């Protein structure tokens, strides 16, 4: 299935700044699941259902140029855009 990027943001930040963004998202999820992400002139509003698929992925990226490997930690929430809430048990893989 083809993917469409609806919003993208990337910037170097302190870990404290990242933690604050994650806390804000967590608070929005706790209080009803709707929030808006904005950056520059781009924005997207998400309505997150009460049950989602949660994925944690850690990758090591190495380069052939001799640079130090980079670690990437990725958290993903996935749900059916049509609002189906029958995804089964929530699991962390």
N, C-alpha and C positions, 0 to 999 in steps of 0.2 A: 504494500500500500504506500503511495507517495506521501511524503511529508511536506508540510508548509510551515515555514517559520513565521509565527505571528508576532513575536517580540524577541529582541536579543539585547543583552547588556553585558559588557565586560569591562572591568577596570581594576587596577591594582588598589587594594584596600588593606587596612590593618585587620587583624583577626577580630578585634573588638567591633569594628564597623560591620564586618560580615555577620558576627553574632547578633548585632542589633537588628539587621535586616531579617535574619532567620527567626528571631524572637517575634518580630512584627508579623511575619507570615504565620507563625504558630498561633499567635493570638487571634488573627483573623480566622484561621481554621477552627479554633475553639469556639469562636463567637458566631459561627453561621456559615463560614466558608466562602464569602464573597469579598474580593479585594481587587484593587486596580494597581497595576505596575505602570510607572511613567518614567520616561527618560528622554530628554530633549523634546521633540515634537511627537514621539511615539508613545502610545499607551494601549493597554489591553486590560479588560475587566474579566475576571474569572469567577464563576460560580461553581464551587467545589462541592460535590455531594458528600453525604455523611460517611461514605465508605469508598475507599480508593485502593488501588494497588500501589504499594510503596516499594521502591527499589533503591538499594545502596550499591554503588559500584566504585571500586578502587582500581586505578590503572597506573602502571609505571610506563612512562614514555621515555625511550632512549633515542639518542640521535647518533648518526654516523660521524658527526663533526667533532666528537670528543667532549661535548658539553655534558655536564652532570645530568643524570636522569631526573625527570620531573614526576612527581606523584600527583594524580588527579583523583579527587574525591567527589563523587557525584551523587546527589539525592534526587530522586524522581518520584513524582506522583502521577499516576495515570488513571483515567476514568473514561467511561463511555460518554461522548459528547451529547448523546441523545437522552442522557439522564438515567439510564438503566443502573440500578443499584444492586445488581445480583452477581457481583464479582467473586463471591465466595470468601473464604477466610483470608484475612490480611496476613501477609508473611514477609519476612525480611530474608533476602537471599544473599 
